[in-house]
Amino acid sequence: MLKVEHLTKKFKSAVAVDDISFTLNQGDIVGLLGPNGAGKSTTIKTIAGLLRKTDGSINIDGYPSTTQEAKKKFTYIPEVPELYDMLTVWEHLQFIGYAYNVTDFEEKAERLIERYDLWDKKDKLAKELSKGMKQKVSICCGLLPEPDLYLFDEPMIGLDPKSIRETKLIFRELSEQQKTVLVSTHLLDSIENLCQRVLVMKNGKIIVDRTMEEMKLQLGNSESVSLEDLFLEVTKDE
């Protein structure tokens, strides 16, 4: 579903993403982890086409990521919600529904609004919403077109516990539907039992690309080992 080969992104002389390659298959939930400045958000934004790659290739379901065919295949939910101040919650979903020709969009939009407890806010303007509410709207807009690939950049930040639980349930549902999820987050406990595989970035490079089981074997296969323990072990300075 997603194939990244030798991806490099430079900002003038600074290398933010340094020759990384990885593949995601249908049904995968993959965590993209790393300390601040590792290149996670830059990687996701480059895949989404918001940043122009310096070198390498990105293919989504066999199509170059910059083509219309590829853009129909994925959705991107940013770390900082980008909404239109003068549109209501419902108008945002209506806009996405029309833009992506979503069949039965009203029924799907209502279901998402109810899942994220936004029903009483559906007629409020975006500028009147809290950051957490804006994040919920952003997630709903990303889910509405029901694409094949989902790019989440820190989706849990700002969400209340119920919405975090709902988002985790949605991740599982997407995987069961053979959809592909790439999620970047610092909240390791929120994805620990979701991800079949993790990519760990440091200084623009992927230093780990393994399943959770493989990572646990690296630290002695202890059941008490958490994703946080694994992350700290592989990212520590030598």
N, C-alpha and C positions, 0 to 999 in steps of 0.2 A: 504493500500500500504506500509506503514511503521509503525511498532509497536516496540516501545522501552519500555522495562520493567526493572525497578530498575537498570538502568545503572549507574555504578560507575567507575571512572577512577582516579587512584592515581599515582603520581610521587614520589616514595619513601614515605615520610611521608605526603606529601602535597596532599590534595584531590581537584582535579580540577573539577570533576563532581561527585555530591553527590546524588546517589540513585534517579535518575529522571525517569519518565515514561510519555509517550505521544504517541498518535496515529495520523497518517495522512491518510486521505482517498483520493480516486481518485478525481481529479479536485480541490483539496485544494491548495491555495497559502497561506503559513503560514510564518509569519515573526518571526525570532529568534533574540530577542533583549536582550540587557544587557550592563552594563558598561564594561570598559576594565577589563580583568581578570575574567569575570563572568563564563567562561567555554564554550562559544559559539563555538569557533573554535575547541576546544578539542572535543566537542560533535559531530560536523560534521565530523571531521577527524576519530573519532572512528566509526561512522556509515559507513564511506567510507572504513574502514579497514586499514587506514594508521597508526592508533594507536591501540594497543591491549587493549581491555577493561579489567578492573580489576574484575568486577562482573556484573551480569545482562544479558539480552538477547536483540538482535536486529534482527528483521525479516523483510524482504523485500518481499512483495507479498507472504508471507507464507514461504519463504525460509530463513534459517539462513544467516546473512549478509556475512559470510566468504565463502559461497559456490559459485560455478561457476554460478549456476542458478540465485542467487541473484545479482552477479556482472554484469550479462547481463541486469539487470533491471534498473540500475541507472547510472547517470553520476555525476561527482564531478568537480566543477570549483573552484579552490583555490583562496585565496586572492592574493597571489603572483604567477604570471604566471610561470609555469615550462615548458620551451620550449627547444628544441634541437638547440644549437647555429648554427650548420652547416646544418640545414634543412631550406628550404624556407617555406614561408607561405603555398604555395600549397602542398608541400611535407608533411607538418604536417597533412593536411586534407586527403591527399592520404594515409598516414600511418594509420590514424584512420579509414578511409573507408575500408582498407584491413583488419585491425585488428578485426573490428566488422562485417565484411561481409555485409557492407551497400549496399543495392541494389540501383542502379542509383546514386552512391555517387558523381559522377562528377557534375550532374545536381544540386543536393542538396548543394554541396560545393560551386558551382558558385553562387547560390542564397544567401547563407549566406555571402559570400565575398562581394557581391554587397550591401547587407543590411548594412554591417558594413564598407562600403567605403574602402575596402582593395584591390580592383581590381588592382590598380596601384602598389600595394606592393606585389602582389602574388609571384613574383620571387625573392624577397629580402630574405636574410638569417635572421634568428631570431635574431642573435647578432647585426644586423643593425637596429633593430626596437626600438622605444621608449617604455616606460612602458605601455602607453595607447594602442599602437598598439599591444603589446604582450598580453594585457588583451583581446583585441578584438579577437585575434587568439585563445586564450584559450577558450573563450566563444563559438566561432564557432566550435572548436573541441569537446566541450562538447555537443553541440546541434546536431551535425551531426548524431550520431547513433540513435537518436529519441527514447530514452528509456522511461520508465514509471515514473521514479522518478529523480528529478533534485535537487542536493545539491549545492547551491550557497553560497560561503563565501565572503562577501564584493564584489559583482560583479561590482558595480558602481564606485568604487574608480579608478581614472585614466582615466575614460571615458569622452569624450566630450559630450556636451548636446544632440547632435543628437543621439549618440550611447546609451545614457541613455534612451532617449525616445524610441528608437528601442528595447532595452532590456525590457522595461516595456510593450511594445506592444507584444513582444514574450511571456512574462509571461502570459498575458491574453489569447493569442492564445493557449498556452499549457493547461491552465485551461479549455478552451472550448473543447479541445481534450481529456478531462478527464485525463490529465497528472497531476502529483503531484509535487509541488515546495516548497522546504524549503529554505528560503533565510535569511542569517544572514547579518545585515548591521547596520552601525551607521548613515547612511544617511536616517533618518526617513521620510523625505518628499518624498523621491523617491519611497517609498512603501506604503505610507499612504492610497492611493485610490486603492491599489491592493490587499492587504491582507484581507481575510475574518476573519482571526484569528491571534492572536499573542501569542507567548510564550516569557515570560520575565524571564531571568536568573539573579541571583545575588548570589555571593559566591558559585557557583557550583550547586545551587538548582533552580528549576523552581518555581518562586513565583507568576506567573500569567499564566493562560492558559484559555483565553477567546476570544470571538468574539469582533470585534471592537464595536458593538452595546452594548454589555455587559459592556465593559470598559467605554463607554461614560455614560451609566446609573449610573456607580459608581461615576462619577463626575458631576451628575446633568443633564445629557443628553443634554448639550448645543451644538448646531450646530457649535459654534465657537471653541470648544475644539479640539485641534490638537493631533496627535499621540505623538508629542514631549511633550505636556502638560501631557498626560496620562503616558508616560514613566517616566517623572521626578517625577510625583506624586507617582507611585508605587515603584520606586527605591530609594526614599529619605530615609535618615537615620532617624530612630525614635528618 
